[in-house]
Every structure is written in structure tokens, then in C-alpha cells.
Amino acid sequence: MTHLPQHPSEGTERERPSLAVARAARTLAAAGVEAPRAEAEQLAAYVLDVPRGRLALAEGLTPGQRDRFDALVARRVAREPLQHLTGTAGFRHLALAVGPGVFVPRPETELLAGWGVAQGREHRSPLVVDLCSGSGAIALAVAQELPQARVVAVERSPAALAWLRRNVADRAAAGDTPIEVVAADVTDPQLLADLVGRVDVLLCNPPYVPRSVAVSPEVAGYDPDEAVFGGADGLDVIRPVVARAAALLRPGGALGVEHDDTHGAAVPALLAADGRYERVEEHRDLVGRPRFATASRRADGQHAEPDAAWQTGSS
């Protein structure tokens, strides 16, 4: 019988992905990471450069890959965000570049973006504005899903603007409709003066966490403070945004603002009290928490008396 030559060194030095993931998941769980198995799989797939769904079919990790994987797990144990380790954050149908200096987009914000896309579909060539754009998640999702739209993204942080412009360039190179980037403070009462009365859809995911609220180590240590906290009650940015949005929106234009889960009455109350909005509604996320409020600019373009239905919860 003829025996084929064996190369045990090619296989024995590799660690099966399933084993690497199992031990990493135990380590991450002990460190308090909420989804240890899923994150271990994502890190292994990243190191092996394969889709997570094909991880079980991948070759084992070489010693060098194992060392790299272990180093990434150690950084995650120290609560460095997973998205910083891989350099990307998924958002709807996008993979966005993220890292130090920019807020990592959250899955719950996809609901606001989806609502904005639905509003934009009601127009042939909508003008959509995204305030506090950060990485560009909302603006770029809208541009990808509404290629006929003109999308304007506003951000003031120099560090976040660098990430925003990088993602804008990447998505344009991939064939999406290019968006416009404006470096400005969304609390400026003259913001986007050339667009007053013209905007069809205005979306905003502002800093809204009340200063006294304790946040996770990933947020406290890595998300920019100015992108997280919105003053003592979390409404320092939302208040001027509500006012400026009323000037920017055309009659009948739509506004959507994400907020803290403690603001389920406060933000709709601000919208109702402004007097320039109608059809004020509160929206919950997939686990039932208050997540974003929406309203329409009054069709007659006028002020009205505050809607008493929201007065009790105003702040």
C-alpha cells in the first residue's frame, strides 16, 4: 500500500475556530461583556478575514492569527468597543469606518433612519438634513436607500468630521449618491440659512444622555463626551434643534429626533409647545423603550397654541 506523505505541522499548529471562539467567549463573559459568544465569533471572523456565517468552514487560526485574536480579546476585556477593534460598525445596509473621536452608531438608531427613509419616499427628489451626523450613519443610509435624495449632513466636531468625510468618500466610491457635509454647530440659530423653509425631512440623533446618568465602560471610555451627554436633563441640544428645525422645514415637512428613554414625554412636549408642529408622535424601540419623537411642520406654516395633550410631560 502506498502512503501519501503527511504534513502534521500544517494542521497541528492551527487552532480550530470553534475552540478559539469558545475560550474567548468564556473570557469575555467573565469580563461582563453582554454578548460574549457573538463578539468572540466576530473577532475570529475578523482575524480570519471570513464572513461570520462561514466561520465554521474556515481553516484554523495559525499561531500568528491566534496571537492577534488573543490580543483583540484582551482589548475587548478592557472594554474597548468591538467596533474600534474591527474598525467598522454595521448600520442598516452599510459598514461604516469608526474609531476614536466619533460616536459608534447604535442599532436602535436604525429605526429613526428607516422612518426618515419612509418619509423621503413620499417625495420625488427629497431634501433631507441629518443633524449631529457623527460617522454619517443616518445620512449615508438615507442616501443609499433614496438615491434620488439630496442629503446634507451637519457635524461640528473636527474628529467626527474626519470620520464622516471618510465614510462619505467610501460610499461615493461604492456608487451611492454623494452627500453634502457641512461643518457647523446645530445649536446655531442661523444654521443652514440657505435652506430655510425648504427641507422635506430633518433627522437628528443628538447628544441626549442626562449628565447624572451612569454609562457603560465602552461609552465612558471611548465615545466622545460631547456626542453622549446633553446637559443636566439631556435636552440642551434637543431644545435648539426643535426650534431651528421648525424654520428649516417646509410646510408639511417631517422631523424625527432620537432621545433618551426617559424623554418619552419631554421631547414630544417640546415639539407641541413650539406651536409650529402638528401630528406629534412618540416611537418606541424593539424592546418597548421610548426612542424617538416625530412631528410635521404645520401645513399652514404658522404658529399655533401649544397642544395641551403633551403639557403634563413637558420639561
Phi and psi in degrees as a GROMACS rama.xvg file:
@    title "Ramachandran Plot"
@    xaxis  label "Phi"
@    yaxis  label "Psi"
@TYPE xy
-92.2605  130.909  THR-2
-107.044  127.867  HIS-3
-72.8961  144.186  LEU-4
-63.5627  139.913  PRO-5
-103.669  151.424  GLN-6
-127.903  72.6505  HIS-7
-59.4569  -28.6592  PRO-8
-66.7177  -23.3098  SER-9
-72.2266  -25.7853  GLU-10
-109.71  -36.2208  GLY-11
-69.5473  -23.1307  THR-12
-83.0886  -11.9945  GLU-13
-86.5023  147.849  ARG-14
-108.218  128.351  GLU-15
-59.2658  139.318  ARG-16
-54.2199  -37.8902  PRO-17
-62.7768  -37.6409  SER-18
-71.1385  -42.2099  LEU-19
-61.9989  -43.1636  ALA-20
-64.7916  -42.1657  VAL-21
-61.61  -46.3579  ALA-22
-71.0368  -35.0794  ARG-23
-66.6272  -39.0795  ALA-24
-62.09  -39.7308  ALA-25
-62.7087  -42.5174  ARG-26
-64.8479  -44.0474  THR-27
-67.4758  -38.8006  LEU-28
-62.2158  -41.8226  ALA-29
-63.8797  -26.5776  ALA-30
-86.1601  -3.9733  ALA-31
91.0056  12.448  GLY-32
-68.7894  133.285  VAL-33
-68.6561  -36.7643  GLU-34
-124.162  69.3814  ALA-35
-62.8649  -41.8381  PRO-36
-65.35  -47.6622  ARG-37
-62.0865  -41.5858  ALA-38
-70.8487  -36.2301  GLU-39
-62.4962  -40.7343  ALA-40
-64.4106  -40.9131  GLU-41
-64.9562  -39.1113  GLN-42
-68.6591  -39.9789  LEU-43
-64.9573  -43.6209  ALA-44
-62.384  -37.632  ALA-45
-64.3368  -45.2724  TYR-46
-66.6097  -38.4341  VAL-47
-83.9939  -8.02142  LEU-48
58.0821  48.5143  ASP-49
-132.329  156.133  VAL-50
-62.3254  146.245  PRO-51
-57.0669  -35.9639  ARG-52
-67.6555  -14.8863  GLY-53
-109.923  14.754  ARG-54
-59.9334  -38.9461  LEU-55
-65.7002  -21.9373  ALA-56
-94.5526  -4.3959  LEU-57
-76.4672  155.447  ALA-58
-66.7299  160.976  GLU-59
-66.4169  163.306  GLY-60
-75.0199  130.742  LEU-61
-69.5795  166.24  THR-62
-54.0425  -40.6647  PRO-63
-65.8149  -41.0923  GLY-64
-68.0485  -35.9918  GLN-65
-64.1029  -41.8376  ARG-66
-62.6735  -41.7482  ASP-67
-65.2388  -42.3463  ARG-68
-61.1626  -46.6663  PHE-69
-62.8197  -36.839  ASP-70
-66.0343  -39.3669  ALA-71
-66.8024  -40.5528  LEU-72
-62.0302  -41.0579  VAL-73
-62.558  -38.7212  ALA-74
-67.83  -35.4729  ARG-75
-70.4888  -35.8645  ARG-76
-58.6607  -35.2966  VAL-77
-76.9738  3.42521  ALA-78
74.4668  24.3048  ARG-79
-68.637  133.393  GLU-80
-57.6286  142.081  PRO-81
-54.4745  -40.3913  LEU-82
-66.4497  -28.2514  GLN-83
-71.0387  -33.496  HIS-84
-70.4649  -39.0314  LEU-85
-91.975  -17.8365  THR-86
83.3528  2.40375  GLY-87
-139.19  154.909  THR-88
-131.375  130.251  ALA-89
-78.541  140.048  GLY-90
-150.928  113.129  PHE-91
51.3638  -113.961  ARG-92
-102.468  17.4278  HIS-93
-113.729  155.402  LEU-94
-119.602  112.21  ALA-95
-105.301  141.972  LEU-96
-74.8648  129.932  ALA-97
-140.576  162.586  VAL-98
176.568  -165.606  GLY-99
-54.2477  132.798  PRO-100
102.608  -7.54687  GLY-101
-134.625  143.666  VAL-102
-68.22  132.489  PHE-103
-78.6687  120.193  VAL-104
-62.3468  142.58  PRO-105
-102.558  152.384  ARG-106
-58.3623  -34.3746  PRO-107
-65.4178  -24.962  GLU-108
-70.6556  -17.7101  THR-109
-60.2671  -27.7946  GLU-110
-66.5024  -43.1873  LEU-111
-64.5517  -43.1081  LEU-112
-61.3859  -42.265  ALA-113
-63.4757  -38.8224  GLY-114
-62.8718  -42.1343  TRP-115
-63.621  -39.9626  GLY-116
-61.4329  -43.8496  VAL-117
-61.9158  -39.5225  ALA-118
-65.905  -40.4079  GLN-119
-65.7446  -28.7329  GLY-120
-66.3104  -14.4662  ARG-121
-79.5096  -2.41415  GLU-122
-124.518  148.207  HIS-123
-68.5427  -46.6221  ARG-124
-137.264  76.0466  SER-125
-70.5898  149.094  PRO-126
-101.188  116.241  LEU-127
-118.328  132.174  VAL-128
-116.935  133.96  VAL-129
-116.944  111.916  ASP-130
-94.5666  147.718  LEU-131
58.8727  52.9947  CYS-132
-69.4862  -30.0957  SER-133
60.5263  -121.627  GLY-134
-70.6162  -11.5597  SER-135
92.1985  12.3903  GLY-136
-53.9971  -54.419  ALA-137
-66.3743  -49.1429  ILE-138
-59.7304  -43.9997  ALA-139
-72.8201  -32.8869  LEU-140
-64.7431  -42.9029  ALA-141
-63.0494  -44.7872  VAL-142
-63.1861  -36.2344  ALA-143
-70.4488  -40.6873  GLN-144
-88.6108  -16.7231  GLU-145
-127.743  73.6961  LEU-146
-61.2541  -16.8484  PRO-147
-84.9203  -3.95074  GLN-148
-84.4474  151.148  ALA-149
-96.7281  121.314  ARG-150
-118.377  129.553  VAL-151
-117.628  125.257  VAL-152
-111.021  129.503  ALA-153
-115.427  129.474  VAL-154
-150.297  144.588  GLU-155
-107.435  -27.3734  ARG-156
-69.7999  123.843  SER-157
-57.4299  -40.2089  PRO-158
-66.2766  -44.6939  ALA-159
-66.6171  -36.7394  ALA-160
-59.8632  -35.6938  LEU-161
-63.0383  -43.4801  ALA-162
-67.8384  -40.9202  TRP-163
-58.7168  -49.5671  LEU-164
-65.3412  -35.2057  ARG-165
-62.8743  -45.3437  ARG-166
-68.134  -36.9332  ASN-167
-60.7438  -44.9059  VAL-168
-65.2369  -41.0946  ALA-169
-63.3556  -43.6157  ASP-170
-71.0616  -34.69  ARG-171
-65.0936  -40.2785  ALA-172
-65.0429  -28.2552  ALA-173
-81.4762  -5.93793  ALA-174
107.621  -0.7094  GLY-175
-74.9575  158.438  ASP-176
-61.747  125.216  THR-177
-62.6106  145.673  PRO-178
-111.179  165.277  ILE-179
-99.3755  136.318  GLU-180
-110.351  129.319  VAL-181
-121  123.537  VAL-182
-86.8585  106.631  ALA-183
-162.252  161.821  ALA-184
-92.0924  124.418  ASP-185
-69.9091  -11.8668  VAL-186
-88.9614  -0.69779  THR-187
-67.7492  122.845  ASP-188
-65.8314  -12.4693  PRO-189
-106.454  16.5831  GLN-190
-54.5044  131.318  LEU-191
50.4878  50.332  LEU-192
-58.3181  -28.4392  ALA-193
-75.47  -7.83738  ASP-194
-109.64  8.45317  LEU-195
-57.1584  128.293  VAL-196
74.3895  13.6007  GLY-197
-120.169  -15.0548  ARG-198
-78.6221  131.621  VAL-199
-84.7864  -42.0544  ASP-200
-137.183  128.111  VAL-201
-123.044  125.47  LEU-202
-121.902  147.956  LEU-203
-153.575  127.76  CYS-204
-116.544  84.1123  ASN-205
-85.4789  171.077  PRO-206
-65.7782  126.405  PRO-207
-141.929  2.99359  TYR-208
-75.7628  126.788  VAL-209
-59.0577  141.458  PRO-210
-56.3193  -32.0619  ARG-211
-79.1041  -8.76281  SER-212
-77.2242  132.672  VAL-213
-78.3403  132.656  ALA-214
-114.393  167.499  VAL-215
-66.6923  160.601  SER-216
-58.7611  -33.7106  PRO-217
-63.6063  -40.0937  GLU-218
-74.3267  -48.4845  VAL-219
-62.5211  -36.0998  ALA-220
-93.3718  -17.7223  GLY-221
-133.329  -36.1168  TYR-222
-72.3864  139.266  ASP-223
-59.7126  133.142  PRO-224
-55.0513  -41.1648  ASP-225
-70.6449  -14.8712  GLU-226
-94.2387  -5.00373  ALA-227
-109.054  -54.3789  VAL-228
-94.6251  137.516  PHE-229
-117.06  41.22  GLY-230
86.7081  -172.698  GLY-231
-57.7624  -42.4287  ALA-232
-105.525  2.17074  ASP-233
83.3046  3.77088  GLY-234
-111.99  8.60145  LEU-235
-60.2709  -33.0638  ASP-236
-92.5471  -35.2482  VAL-237
-62.8073  -39.5513  ILE-238
-56.7304  -55.0359  ARG-239
-67.4552  -28.0905  PRO-240
-65.338  -42.7842  VAL-241
-58.599  -42.0503  VAL-242
-69.6136  -45.4872  ALA-243
-70.8939  -34.9607  ARG-244
-60.5472  -36.1171  ALA-245
-63.2888  -31.2203  ALA-246
-78.1552  -35.3277  ALA-247
-77.5324  -33.7427  LEU-248
-72.4355  142.655  LEU-249
-76.1832  161.812  ARG-250
-54.0015  127.808  PRO-251
88.4709  -7.04735  GLY-252
-65.7671  155.627  GLY-253
-109.075  139.92  ALA-254
-121.66  135.391  LEU-255
-133.149  127.043  GLY-256
-128.848  121.626  VAL-257
-76.3096  151.973  GLU-258
-152.302  172.261  HIS-259
-67.1197  154.566  ASP-260
-71.0575  -5.9935  ASP-261
-91.2403  -1.38482  THR-262
-102.695  20.0605  HIS-263
-61.6996  -23.9518  GLY-264
-104.399  -34.1673  ALA-265
-66.0415  -44.8615  ALA-266
-71.2468  -46.3224  VAL-267
-56.7498  -34.7365  PRO-268
-65.0667  -39.5194  ALA-269
-61.881  -41.9237  LEU-270
-64.4065  -45.3766  LEU-271
-66.3632  -38.3578  ALA-272
-70.995  -22.6087  ALA-273
-62.1298  -35.7577  ASP-274
88.9323  -6.16878  GLY-275
-107.736  5.00068  ARG-276
-117.483  156.847  TYR-277
-138.547  172.703  GLU-278
52.4985  48.5547  ARG-279
-73.4312  129.058  VAL-280
-137.842  149.348  GLU-281
-106.98  140.346  GLU-282
-123.523  140.347  HIS-283
-105.359  156.622  ARG-284
-85.7401  -171.516  ASP-285
-70.2995  -15.1918  LEU-286
-106.458  11.8587  VAL-287
89.7666  7.6137  GLY-288
-86.7289  143.51  ARG-289
-56.4617  130.932  PRO-290
-130.677  -40.7141  ARG-291
-152.697  154.138  PHE-292
-115.147  147.238  ALA-293
-131.765  158.487  THR-294
-161.394  165.177  ALA-295
-115.93  140.757  SER-296
-64.6355  133.853  ARG-297
-50.7474  134.22  ARG-298
-63.7369  -26.5067  ALA-299
-87.9344  -0.587923  ASP-300
70.1227  11.3277  GLY-301
-106.347  172.13  GLN-302
-84.7165  154.509  HIS-303
-135.992  168.798  ALA-304
-65.7374  144.074  GLU-305
-53.4609  143.661  PRO-306
-76.1112  113.423  ASP-307
-63.0119  -20.0567  ALA-308
-62.3841  -21.5312  ALA-309
-110.512  5.74116  TRP-310
-68.6124  -34.2931  GLN-311
-61.4912  -36.5452  THR-312
-92.7075  6.26119  GLY-313
-73.8099  160.242  SER-314
